[in-house]
Amino acid sequence: MKITFLGGGNMAVALIGGLLKRGFKATDVQVVELSGEGRARLAADFGVRAIEAIDDAALACDVLVLAVKPQQLRAAVAPIAGRLDRQLVVSIAAGLRLADIGRWLGGHGKLVRCMPNTPALIGAGITGLFADASVDAAGRAAAEEVLAAVGSTVWVQDEAQIDGVTAISGSGPAYVFHFIECLQASGEALGFEADTARKLAIDTVLGAARLAAGSAESPAVLRERVTSKGGTTAAALASMAADGFPDVIRRAVVAAEARGRELGDELGRD
């Protein structure tokens, strides 16, 4: 499978690195990147062909990954509008809907929309994917193979659900970082040094996530198992409940999903 990346930023770098670790040949990967420094880094780090503008060799690919910023995508794909045929186009541009991307590509329909998240930069991401009806099983498998290079994947049946994926896992790392931030600050307020409070907070979140990931039990059951009646954990959880913590999370996710829909409308305007 030959892959061309349109854009050589951090997510593209993570994907390329992951693909090469999985056995892909550098000669089967090309990158279109405007920055001369970026092209030099890509060539030096991965041995891939890195070019400033897309050419026929770059278009002779099986998969074209759109990895530029959403605000730049329309201009970035203008030179290839109407020039695509069999290529599977995989977009990781946040917010942009397939109908708009397909229109900008001159009516190309073989499209997959993806929403990765930032832990993909260390190979620990999760990506939600949605495929246009014209994408066959082989195309879906190809898209999944590319994104699985940086973590796990899930498919959704309705493109609108990508906004939900964005709200949960796309924006989710920021929620976790904020929780760690608050937990660390609480530790410092109890008198711990900042480094100690930070380690306590991060390692607790990391360990709990690993425990949840490796357990067949639900998070609710795991929570109940570590909550002794009348104990310290019960006191903390009761305080959270009194402050409406579950509703705070729900409202945050709903706000993110709504903003995702708004961005789709804004970014897709001609």
Secondary structure as UniProt FT lines:
FT   STRAND          3..6
FT   HELIX           10..21
FT   TURN            22..23
FT   HELIX           26..28
FT   STRAND          29..32
FT   HELIX           36..46
FT   STRAND          49..51
FT   HELIX           56..59
FT   STRAND          63..66
FT   HELIX           70..77
FT   HELIX           78..80
FT   TURN            81..82
FT   STRAND          88..91
FT   TURN            94..95
FT   HELIX           98..104
FT   TURN            105..106
FT   STRAND          111..115
FT   HELIX           118..122
FT   STRAND          125..131
FT   TURN            133..134
FT   HELIX           137..147
FT   HELIX           148..150
FT   STRAND          151..155
FT   TURN            159..160
FT   HELIX           161..165
FT   HELIX           166..170
FT   HELIX           172..189
FT   TURN            190..191
FT   HELIX           194..213
FT   HELIX           219..225
FT   TURN            229..230
FT   HELIX           232..242
FT   TURN            243..244
FT   HELIX           245..267
//
